[in-house]
Amino acid sequence: MKKLYIYIVAFLLAGNLQAQDAMLAMMDDSNEKADPVSGMFKGNRLVNGHTTETVAKHHLDYKIHHRFGRINDGPYQFFGMDNAQMFMGFDYGVTDNLTVGVGRSNENKTFTGLAKYKLMTQTGKGKNSKPLSITWLSNVGMFSKKWSEMGLDSRKNFASSRMSFTHQLLIAKKISSKMSLQLMPTFFHQNLVTAADEKNDLYIMGVGGSFRLNRSTRFNVEYYPVLNRYKNSTTTNPFSIGFDIETGGHLFQLVLSNSRGMVENIFLPTTTGKWSKGDLYFGFNILRYFKLGKRR
């Protein structure tokens, strides 16, 4: 009987010590695990531009984008439906943080390549929690359209003249269970300009956001104001809205924009449409994810 009392007292003391340890852990946030914030964006594209999201390791993101003609072309052109542009691209996750990609748009027969690296991932409360997600993006574009068809017969046809480069720091924060905001400071360089006072370098401060409407649908918006547009420029700032609809392994995005371009070296420097005049382009993006290699 005495041994039983000893066992009961020892058990109660051990339980008391464990309860004290648990209480101390609850009082000390540094013991909590800081998990990554999930569901910031549905995919790695907001509308035309990128989000901070990268493709998971050994996954392939295959995408097809379509943009039709101007809606204000009227019923004869079926409100732009008779005139379409397309982009097709592949993004691959080398690691969970590093994505590389290639693509081609039939607008100016443009080839693109990108590298995207996630520097920081927003986490919840806990030890060493991080308040933001930050990703670096570098993109190169090259026109392959015939020099004569681009109206540049008077210029020397150098391969380097066809190239342009985009560098972005994508900074995002999920501020609630439904809303995420993103800032996109951007540097764009084009090797060839067509007007004497046109700038080779453009500085752009993009802003965007995503709002979750329900489990499978989001509303997205993005705006790219050019900070140093030259005086006689006829271009405008790209402003786009979109709706994400998730259907199984596909992400379907409906798009409305004043820019027809679907890659940075087109929509950043050459957008001319005005929302106030109905110079809008309807389109859609289809994204499909594949797991490559052996399953864990």
C-alpha positions as CSV (number, residue, x, y, z in Angstrom):
1,M,0.0,0.0,0.0
2,K,2.9,2.3,0.8
3,K,4.4,1.7,-2.6
4,L,1.0,2.6,-4.2
5,Y,1.0,6.0,-2.4
6,I,4.6,6.6,-3.6
7,Y,3.6,5.9,-7.2
8,I,0.5,8.2,-7.0
9,V,2.6,11.1,-5.5
10,A,5.3,10.6,-8.2
11,F,2.7,10.6,-10.9
12,L,1.0,13.8,-9.6
13,L,4.4,15.5,-9.3
14,A,5.4,14.6,-12.8
15,G,2.0,15.8,-14.1
16,N,2.4,19.1,-12.2
17,L,5.9,19.6,-13.7
18,Q,4.6,19.0,-17.2
19,A,1.6,21.4,-16.7
20,Q,4.1,24.0,-15.5
21,D,6.2,23.5,-18.6
22,A,3.2,23.7,-20.9
23,M,2.1,26.9,-19.1
24,L,5.5,28.5,-19.6
25,A,5.5,27.5,-23.3
26,M,2.1,29.2,-23.7
27,M,3.4,32.3,-22.0
28,D,6.5,32.4,-24.2
29,D,5.6,33.0,-27.9
30,S,9.2,32.2,-28.8
31,N,8.4,28.5,-28.3
32,E,5.6,28.6,-31.0
33,K,6.5,27.4,-34.4
34,A,6.2,30.1,-37.1
35,D,4.4,28.4,-39.9
36,P,4.4,29.9,-43.5
37,V,1.2,31.8,-44.3
38,S,-0.8,29.9,-46.9
39,G,-3.3,31.1,-49.5
40,M,-1.7,34.5,-50.2
41,F,-2.4,34.2,-53.9
42,K,-4.0,31.4,-56.0
43,G,-1.1,31.3,-58.5
44,N,2.2,32.8,-59.6
45,R,0.4,35.4,-61.8
46,L,-1.7,38.2,-60.4
47,V,-3.3,39.3,-63.7
48,N,-0.6,40.0,-66.3
49,G,2.3,40.4,-63.8
50,H,3.8,38.0,-61.2
51,T,3.0,37.4,-57.6
52,T,5.5,36.4,-54.9
53,E,4.5,32.8,-55.3
54,T,7.0,30.3,-56.8
55,V,6.4,26.9,-58.3
56,A,7.0,24.0,-55.8
57,K,10.1,21.9,-56.2
58,H,9.9,19.4,-59.2
59,H,6.6,20.8,-60.3
60,L,5.8,22.3,-63.7
61,D,3.4,25.2,-64.3
62,Y,2.0,25.1,-67.8
63,K,0.1,28.2,-68.9
64,I,-1.8,29.5,-71.9
65,H,-2.9,33.1,-72.0
66,H,-5.3,34.6,-74.6
67,R,-6.2,38.3,-75.2
68,F,-8.7,39.3,-77.8
69,G,-9.0,42.6,-79.6
70,R,-10.4,45.9,-78.3
71,I,-14.0,45.6,-77.0
72,N,-14.8,49.0,-78.5
73,D,-14.0,47.6,-82.0
74,G,-17.8,47.0,-82.1
75,P,-20.0,44.1,-83.3
76,Y,-18.4,43.8,-86.7
77,Q,-15.2,42.5,-85.0
78,F,-17.5,40.7,-82.4
79,F,-16.2,43.1,-79.8
80,G,-12.6,42.0,-80.3
81,M,-13.3,38.3,-80.4
82,D,-12.2,38.0,-84.1
83,N,-8.7,39.1,-83.2
84,A,-6.7,37.2,-80.7
85,Q,-3.2,37.1,-79.3
86,M,-1.7,34.1,-77.3
87,F,1.1,33.4,-74.9
88,M,2.3,29.9,-73.9
89,G,4.8,29.3,-71.1
90,F,6.4,26.8,-68.8
91,D,7.6,27.5,-65.3
92,Y,9.6,24.9,-63.4
93,G,10.4,24.7,-59.7
94,V,14.1,23.9,-59.3
95,T,13.6,24.3,-55.6
96,D,10.6,25.5,-53.5
97,N,12.2,29.0,-53.7
98,L,13.7,29.0,-57.2
99,T,11.6,29.0,-60.4
100,V,12.8,29.2,-63.9
101,G,10.7,29.6,-67.0
102,V,10.4,30.1,-70.8
103,G,7.6,31.3,-73.0
104,R,6.5,32.7,-76.3
105,S,3.9,35.3,-77.3
106,N,2.8,35.7,-80.9
107,E,2.8,39.5,-80.4
108,N,6.0,40.5,-82.1
109,K,6.9,36.8,-82.0
110,T,8.4,37.3,-78.6
111,F,10.5,34.8,-76.7
112,T,10.9,35.2,-72.9
113,G,12.9,33.7,-70.1
114,L,12.7,34.3,-66.4
115,A,14.3,33.5,-63.0
116,K,12.4,34.0,-59.8
117,Y,13.7,33.5,-56.3
118,K,11.8,33.8,-53.1
119,L,13.9,35.6,-50.5
120,M,11.4,35.6,-47.6
121,T,8.1,33.9,-46.8
122,Q,5.5,35.5,-44.5
123,T,4.9,33.4,-41.4
124,G,2.4,33.5,-38.5
125,K,3.2,34.4,-34.9
126,G,6.1,32.6,-33.3
127,K,9.9,32.6,-33.0
128,N,11.5,34.6,-35.8
129,S,8.2,35.3,-37.5
130,K,8.4,37.2,-40.8
131,P,5.8,39.9,-41.7
132,L,6.2,39.8,-45.5
133,S,6.8,37.6,-48.5
134,I,9.6,38.9,-50.8
135,T,10.5,37.5,-54.2
136,W,13.0,38.7,-56.8
137,L,12.1,38.4,-60.5
138,S,14.4,38.9,-63.5
139,N,12.9,38.5,-67.0
140,V,14.4,38.8,-70.5
141,G,12.4,39.2,-73.7
142,M,13.5,39.0,-77.3
143,F,11.4,40.0,-80.4
144,S,11.9,37.6,-83.4
145,K,9.5,39.4,-85.8
146,K,10.9,40.4,-89.1
147,W,12.7,43.7,-89.0
148,S,10.8,45.0,-92.0
149,E,7.4,44.1,-90.5
150,M,8.3,46.1,-87.4
151,G,8.8,49.2,-89.5
152,L,12.5,49.5,-88.6
153,D,14.1,49.2,-92.0
154,S,16.1,52.4,-91.4
155,R,17.8,50.9,-88.3
156,K,20.6,48.4,-88.1
157,N,19.3,44.9,-87.3
158,F,21.4,43.9,-84.3
159,A,20.3,40.9,-82.3
160,S,20.8,43.0,-79.1
161,S,18.3,45.6,-80.4
162,R,15.6,43.1,-80.1
163,M,16.2,42.5,-76.3
164,S,14.7,44.0,-73.2
165,F,15.0,43.2,-69.5
166,T,12.8,43.5,-66.5
167,H,13.8,43.3,-62.8
168,Q,11.2,43.4,-60.0
169,L,11.2,43.1,-56.2
170,L,7.8,41.7,-55.3
171,I,6.7,42.5,-51.8
172,A,3.5,41.0,-50.5
173,K,1.5,40.7,-47.2
174,K,-1.5,38.7,-46.4
175,I,-3.4,41.2,-44.1
176,S,-6.4,39.1,-43.4
177,S,-7.9,35.7,-44.2
178,K,-9.3,37.1,-47.4
179,M,-7.0,39.9,-48.6
180,S,-3.4,40.1,-49.8
181,L,-1.6,43.2,-51.0
182,Q,1.5,43.4,-53.1
183,L,4.0,46.1,-54.1
184,M,6.1,45.7,-57.3
185,P,9.0,48.2,-57.6
186,T,10.2,47.6,-61.2
187,F,13.2,48.5,-63.4
188,F,12.7,48.0,-67.1
189,H,15.4,48.4,-69.8
190,Q,14.9,48.2,-73.6
191,N,18.0,48.3,-75.8
192,L,16.2,49.9,-78.7
193,V,13.8,52.9,-78.7
194,T,12.1,54.3,-81.7
195,A,11.6,58.0,-80.7
196,A,14.4,60.4,-80.1
197,D,13.1,61.4,-76.6
198,E,11.9,57.9,-75.6
199,K,13.7,56.4,-72.6
200,N,15.6,53.2,-72.6
201,D,15.1,52.8,-68.8
202,L,11.7,53.0,-67.2
203,Y,11.1,53.1,-63.4
204,I,7.7,51.7,-62.4
205,M,6.0,51.3,-59.0
206,G,3.5,48.6,-59.4
207,V,0.7,47.9,-56.9
208,G,-1.8,45.1,-56.7
209,G,-4.1,43.1,-54.5
210,S,-6.1,39.9,-54.3
211,F,-9.4,39.4,-52.4
212,R,-10.9,36.0,-51.8
213,L,-14.6,35.9,-52.6
214,N,-15.1,32.2,-51.7
215,R,-13.2,29.0,-51.4
216,S,-12.4,28.7,-55.2
217,T,-12.8,32.3,-56.5
218,R,-10.7,35.5,-56.1
219,F,-10.8,39.1,-57.4
220,N,-7.4,40.5,-58.4
221,V,-6.3,43.9,-59.5
222,E,-2.9,45.4,-60.6
223,Y,-1.6,48.8,-61.7
224,Y,1.8,49.7,-63.1
225,P,2.3,53.5,-63.1
226,V,5.4,54.6,-65.1
227,L,7.3,57.2,-63.0
228,N,9.5,58.7,-65.8
229,R,7.5,58.5,-69.0
230,Y,8.9,60.9,-71.6
231,K,7.0,64.1,-72.4
232,N,5.4,63.2,-75.8
233,S,4.6,59.6,-75.0
234,T,1.3,58.2,-76.2
235,T,1.5,55.3,-73.8
236,T,-0.6,54.8,-70.7
237,N,-0.2,52.9,-67.4
238,P,-1.3,49.3,-67.5
239,F,-4.4,48.7,-65.3
240,S,-5.9,45.2,-65.1
241,I,-8.5,43.2,-63.2
242,G,-9.1,39.5,-63.1
243,F,-11.1,36.7,-61.5
244,D,-9.4,33.5,-60.4
245,I,-11.5,30.3,-60.6
246,E,-9.9,27.2,-59.3
247,T,-11.2,23.9,-60.8
248,G,-9.3,20.9,-59.6
249,G,-5.7,21.0,-60.9
250,H,-6.5,24.0,-63.2
251,L,-6.6,27.7,-62.4
252,F,-8.8,29.6,-64.8
253,Q,-8.4,33.4,-64.8
254,L,-10.8,35.9,-66.5
255,V,-9.0,39.1,-67.4
256,L,-10.0,42.7,-68.4
257,S,-7.2,45.1,-69.2
258,N,-6.2,48.2,-71.1
259,S,-3.1,46.3,-72.2
260,R,-3.1,43.5,-74.7
261,G,0.5,42.5,-73.8
262,M,0.9,39.4,-71.6
263,V,4.6,39.7,-70.9
264,E,6.5,42.4,-69.1
265,N,8.5,43.7,-72.1
266,I,5.2,44.4,-74.0
267,F,2.7,45.6,-71.4
268,L,5.0,47.7,-69.4
269,P,6.4,50.0,-72.2
270,T,3.8,49.8,-74.9
271,T,0.3,50.0,-73.3
272,T,-1.9,52.6,-75.1
273,G,-5.4,51.7,-74.1
274,K,-7.6,54.0,-71.9
275,W,-10.3,52.7,-69.7
276,S,-12.2,55.9,-70.0
277,K,-12.5,55.4,-73.8
278,G,-13.3,51.7,-73.6
279,D,-9.9,50.6,-75.0
280,L,-10.1,47.3,-73.2
281,Y,-9.1,43.8,-73.9
282,F,-10.9,40.8,-72.6
283,G,-9.0,37.5,-72.2
284,F,-8.3,34.6,-70.0
285,N,-5.4,32.6,-68.6
286,I,-5.3,28.8,-68.0
287,L,-2.7,27.4,-65.6
288,R,-2.1,23.7,-65.1
289,Y,0.2,22.2,-62.5
290,F,2.1,18.9,-63.0
291,K,4.2,16.9,-60.5
292,L,7.4,15.6,-62.2
293,G,9.7,12.9,-60.9
294,K,9.1,10.4,-58.2
295,R,6.4,11.0,-55.5
296,R,7.6,11.3,-52.0
